[in-house]
Amino acid sequence: MQSEILRERFFTAAISGQRNDARQLVCAAIDDQVTPEALLTDLVWPTVQQVQELFRADQLSLLAHNYATRLLRSVADQIQPQLTLSNESSRRTLVISGAEQSEELAAQIVADLLEARGLEVFYAGGGISNDEIVNQIGEMKISVLVVFGAVASTVPQTRLLIDRLHDIGVCPDLQIVVGGGVFNRADGLAEEIGSDVWANDPAQIVEAICQQPAQRMSPSQRTVGRRRRGGKNAA
């Protein structure tokens, strides 16, 4: 099955709440040798984006939006056990997000893909207070914190969280990774709030974490309002 045809049929099933149709499309794609990883990054995630864009533009009803977001999470849960697992890593990763359903689903995809790559992953989603997050990072000796934020309302809380982590020095070698729509739309925002690594979507976030384990921003680069020269993730 061609990818565009699959995406169109899957999107139609998602917004109309056709749960069985969506699951059958996923099963058929796996039978056609589409990998579970590709289904998450090239089918589920683009559908999440399309649903959110249409809904924010008032081109999709609340009913269709809710059908789709809930169905997409169900499908992601269906795919996750079929991911190919790599050897375990020593890096403990905490994945959180903004409170919107799309942000939580994107963060879940990140968590699933990172776990498949061998990291020890704790997925908390959205709505968690900064105090709880900071305490958890310290207690669990977290190596990587991932924040997925698709909407602007996620930014102030994330900024406060990063500032606090830097101020009190919990897990000094902690790598802070952010991604999502709001960081894509606002050039320089990710580095401005003090993240070490940033990327556009779940697949890129996973690759950045796996390929740049030593990437950290220096204290001078973390200054709010300053922008580094040399582009993203420059050393």
N, C-alpha and C positions, 0 to 999 in steps of 0.2 A: 504493500500500500504506500502510495506516494505521501510524503510528509505533509504537503499542503492540504491534500484531501483528508488525511487523518486529522489535522488540526481543525479544519472546518467542521467535520462531523463531530469531533470531540467537543468543540465549543458549543455547537447546537445542542448536543446532549446535556452539557453542563447547565446552560441557561434555562433549559426547559425541565430540569430536574429528572432527566431520564437516567437514573442511577445504573440500572442494569445495562443499558446501551453503552454508557461510558466505560463500565468495567469490561464489557465484551470487546470494545475497541482496544483497550489496553492489553487484554489477553491475546487478541489477534496480532497486535504489534509485536509482542514478545515472541509469538509463534513465527513471525516474519524476521526474527533475529534482531529486532530493535532492543538495545540493552536497557535494563532498568534505569541506569544512570541517564541515558539519553531521554527516556520517557519523562523523568523528573525535570531535566534542564531544558528540553526542546519541545515538550508537550504541555506538561502541567504548568510550569512557570510562565511561558508565553500566554497561556490561557488566563492565568491569574492577572497578568498585566492587562490583557485585552478587556477582561471583565471590569477591572478597576477604572481603566481609562474611559470606557463607555458609561459607566455608572456616574463618574464625576462630571461627565459632559451631559448628564441627564438624557442619555440615549439608551439607558437600560433601567427597567423598573426595579424597585426594591425586591420584589418577589423573585425576579430572575437573578438578581445579584445574590440573594440569600441561597437560592437553589444552587448556584454555581459554587459559591465559596464553601458551602458545606459538602457538596459532592467532591470538590477538588481535594479537600482534606481526606475524605474517605478513600479516594483513589491513591493519594500519596501514601496512606497507610497500607493500601494493597500492594504498592510497589516496593516499599521499604524492605520487607523480608527477603526480596529477591536480589538485592544489591550484592555484588561481589565484595567480600570482606578482605582487607589487607591485614598485614601483621600489626599487632598492637604498638602504639606509640606511647612514650612516657608523658606526652603533653595532655594535660587535662584542660578541657575546653568548656566554657559556660556560654550558652547561646541564649540571648534575650532579644526582645523586639519591642516595637511600639504596640499599642493596644488594638490597632485595627486588625480585622481578620486576615487581610491580605498580608500584613506584616508578619503576623504569627505563622501563617502558612509558609511564607518565604523563609523565615527562620527555621521552621521545621525541616524544609528541604535542605538548608545548609547543615543542620544537625545530622540528618540522615546521611548526607554525602560525606561529611567529615568522619562520621563513625565508620562508614565503609572504607575510608582511607586509613583507618587504624587508630584514630585519636579516641581518647576516652571523653565522651560528650555528655554534658548535662544540659538539657533543654528546658528553659523556664517560660518562654513566651513573653507576653506583655503584662503590664499592670503590676509589676513587682516594684516595691519601694527601693530607692537607692541604698537605704540603710541595710536592707536585707541582702541586696546584691553585694555590697562591700563586705559584709560579714561572711557571706558564703565564699567569696573569693579568698578571703583570709583563712577560713576554716578548712577549705578543700584544697588550698594551695594551687589555685587555678593558674595555668600557664597562658591561656588565650581567652580573651573576652570578645565575643562577637555581638555587635548590636546591629540589627537590621531595622532601618527606619525608612518607610516609603513616603511619609507625610511630614509636613513642616512641624506639626505639634510634637513630634518625637524629639526634636533637636534640643530644646531647653533642658529637658530632663537628662538627656545624654551628655550635654555639656557639663552640667552640675556633677554628674556621676564621674566623668573623666577628671574634672578638676579635683574632686575629693580623693580619688584614687592616687593622683599625683601628689596631693598635699600631704596625705598621711602615710604614703609609701607602702601600702598593702601590696605584698608580692612585687617587689621592685622591678623584677624582670618580666612582669606581665606584659604581654602583647595585646594591644587594643585594636580591634578591627571593626570598621563600620562599613555599611553598604546599604543600598536601596535608593529609591527614586529621589528623595529629597537631597541626598548627597550627590546624586548625578546632576541634578538641575542647578545646584548652587556651586559654581566653580570655586574651589578653595575651602569650602565649608568643612570638609572632613579634617584637613590638616589644621584649620583654624581652631577647631575644638580640641585638638590634641591627640587624634588617633595616630597609630603607628602605620597602619595599612588600610587602604580603602579600595572598594571595587564596586562594579555596577550591579551585579546580579549574583544569585547563589553560586553558580558554577565558577565565576571569576573570584568570588570570595574564597571558595575552597582552594582553588589553585594558588591564590596569593598566600594563604596560610601555609600550604604545603611546600611552596617554593621559596618563601621568604621567612623562615622561622626566626632569623636573627634581626629582622628589620625593626628598628626602634627610632622614634623621634627624639632628638636631643632636647634638653630643657629649653634652650633658646628657640627652637623650632616650635615649641608648644605654646608660645606666647599668643594669646588671643588677639586676632586681628592682623597678625603678620603672616605673610605668604612666602613660602620658600621658592627659590628659583630652581628651575631644572625639571619641573613636571612632577607627576605622581610618583610617590614611593622612591624619590631620589634619596640617595644615602647622604 
